[in-house]
Amino acid sequence: MTPFETWSHLGSVVAGLMFAWAMFQQYFPPQLRMHIEAFAHKAVGHVYPYIQITFPEFAGERLKRCEAYAAIQNYLSTSASARAKRLKAESVKDSQTLVLSMDENEEVVDEFEGVKLWWSSSLIVSQKPMISLYSSSEDRRFYRLTFHRSHRELITGSYIKHVLEKGRAVAADNRRRKLFTNNPSSNWHYYKASKWSHVAFEHPATFDTLAMESTKKREIMNDLLKFRQAKQYYARIGKAWKRGYLLYGPPGTGKSTMIAAMANFLNYDVYDLELTTVKDNTELRKLLIETSAESIIVIEDIDCSLDLTGQRKTKKQENDDDEEKADPVERMAKGGEESKDSKVTLSGLLNFIDGLWSACGGERIIVFTTNFVEKLDPALIRRGRMDKHIEMSYCCFESFKVLARNYLGVESHHLFATVRRLLEETKMTPADVAENLMPKSDEEDEEACLEGLIEALEKAKEDARKKSEEEKEAAAQHSSWSNDRERRATEIE
């Protein structure tokens, strides 16, 4: 038989098999097909000598990313760059170092104690259409490990443990802290089910540079260290391994800088949660589940994020909510606009902080910031939810010395005494003090900066005095008007 005849015969066989398979799929009843396919898999299993283990990216109905998947990805990055033909690169640490890993639908060979095995990276693209603006991608990624069944005990025991341990070690070596923000729920489809986007966390603030009394800083640092080392303690007392911090005080007192210092001190990631883009309580829980351990979840200006009063809705509001529960595509088809109002409630936020879902994961710190603590619902900031309340106040002399060291590089100066007296007599935020200390030109030395600060403090003191006098005068005038009204009312009677 000539080569041409051989290829022709092979083509005919393949075409016949494809035709038979198409007829099988189309005309055999589904239940019968299931039994036949199960029997075929079982028959092949008796003669096929290899075992396969699949490690999916997501578990629990795609709610949480599997730690094993991430560890395998890190493990393969150490060998895939030398063996795989198609790679993908990711920058880590200083943005100049690249980590190479297998691209989708690629395979590499590994060896362990003389045993050869195969890793493949697979992606199954969903064929489901997007039925609403809130639907997310159903693409599935997974790693598949293939090995000979005679090595089953070695692979399922020692090898997989070795892979996970080495993968975690690689992750620790390449760890680069990240700053996350939540994607708008309507865009989750386009982010391939990713609910968070991130950039490298590069804020330089530390407790050494934080303008605050040293005793207060030591107290906060000791509290953070105790939390980080308290996994067994939290398990023993029956509490989720998390801790809440409430940072409150006037604008410019360093609340955001405090968060950055906490993240740098603990080497934690930061999740900056924007509540106004969260559609409802269910999506709030999904966001919580996708946060990693060793992280700080931040909601800044909690009093301004949402109307979290917990009050009952009016009948009109309830009717409006019923209309907005319809599918957004259907509402838009009727000529209406998609509602952008968040349906996150006080109850949902409380559940997010310390409800049942808050125990999904561990080693998390939740931080609220506010300029007006008196506006917050007491249930939101009670102990157990916000465990530690930290007042970020106006600049004191000890805070000023930290700023003088940071901005001017001076530990002492003959003008410090004047600055100390003025700080005790007036209120100025650390942000305003820092701005006055910052040199505006190369010719401006530390003495000129300190003199500028003194001038600003004296002006603030004078402005405060005038404001106080105006308030007293207004109060006296109001009292006089009230007395006149009462006297005229008495005369009329």
Steps between C-alpha positions, in 0.01 A plus 500: 500500500638835398534789752222685319267201537596467867412864573179470302399191695583674832295804396204278419523330839513834685207635298302184575570528872396865503177414316426216745565729796268769356224239450557373855470850645190587297284187507585312819287597804695703761463238775623224269793717390596554864508126568698426184752778570542384861558144381753624241692701761505200732624271221774742407593533866581129522762523226613865534791496750495869598321693773397863475438750783333834425560814708237767413563870550176556690309291753170539680290597197780734384480704816858458616832447322669173597824535692629179338459651151705805595770285662526279191525808280791627708667159507482460123641849448837373624526229232254601226724779371764241409270243341180658372484652153226753573535713811334796669690755708408693814706765675566472874664699776691789342316476164830406336489130587286270285348167600428269207225239512325266257254655263152353452475155336871428544667186644829442681673189634612476862701236685487398866715226655562353155131500406388693193168686499324763292338834587262670258331840529150512352239765430141418412326803350134526589252485213222655708381841381500795740136518614533815711738781572579341835592155372864401526722286286470122543841422348667222694873459558663197653823303522500129418763262640554172312710208629526121479267318736788294642625820672166594651606499867820696434324770297188544716711500815851638481499673161186713537612605849839594353334706224278693742784574743737618228224704334426684825872566549527646149199722570664627819825579316321680216239668718424854396243687700201621302239772523160373384182679402167335424377501141146629433264203500380577147857445373564162662435322170771697325751433778450125459333460840767703678334717760817685596762688300840578647819697470823472694476645850785750516397741774817582701332586834626319811444542871839672518381775265144517640431826687362366829598470864754221547303331781190483282698360207656229719155405628367458145807307383480261796129445429574416135780260592282323755225460239736356239627235741161410648364237261478227766360743754214608273422134424497417871256777593276426199543822304584566136863605461435865419517837673323829443655847523307828500712804409320826568595864511498822296620503137877514465583313821664202323234227484602375155868525596427286805351229277809503277726476805298202629529323162875557481549392861310170454593449132128466417310573179243782505144467362347845452126423491278756326151423632314722255593270209377184677156401372363322807583295810558183299774661293649644816541145633656387171755779528585394854553139394744601227724694740813315604639433844762743631304800379346826617148574376441877502177699474597866510253772605246239604255775599495625138513166314132406533186592688541235772242629745310171517166685490191350343427598143195694391240333282624696198857381559382138525311533169807652337710209627253246355530664160879489515507128587414424138779388271699808387492389136121475516473846659726650235298331224193676638672832467602534862848567632700262713497601866841575642384528861656250738265273695754423772326531837621552854408138576702377202801706604480370858488143368802581281696614806424231757224273370530140389664597172775693674652168610572399137875542519718644772765751598306801377483851642194715424552877522234770493591868481273795570522872566179496704479199731180631661314445170560125498245248622614366842443144377760555228786603728435303819779289647515166326453666164734795529716359780741790527405867468791730412454875513711683242525844656663837434877534495672498839863589568616137489333454160661824383847367589439196278398728214800730555731198484327369184477829308799699627735238644527688833461353848512831692499874433471818704159571336355169630397667827289757315342230285418296811326794669293580191398135445367493856300819438345419160389207285679406179490164324819305425432549127503880540812489717676281242407735217651796686817304576559393141768719334357693204838569337867403525578828679255431781679342799357342816485829689297665225260204498458511877441874488234443233333241723505740796340768285230255388434392860469859617257575218296189587496611863380848404236359265377271776482794743298711254268212425443442873421870553259500205325193639471659843364821346251303291393302806456819703298660220282190471444506876405868483251434221350213700462721808333772292252252355415369845455855636271600211299182544458579870390856424239378253359260754 
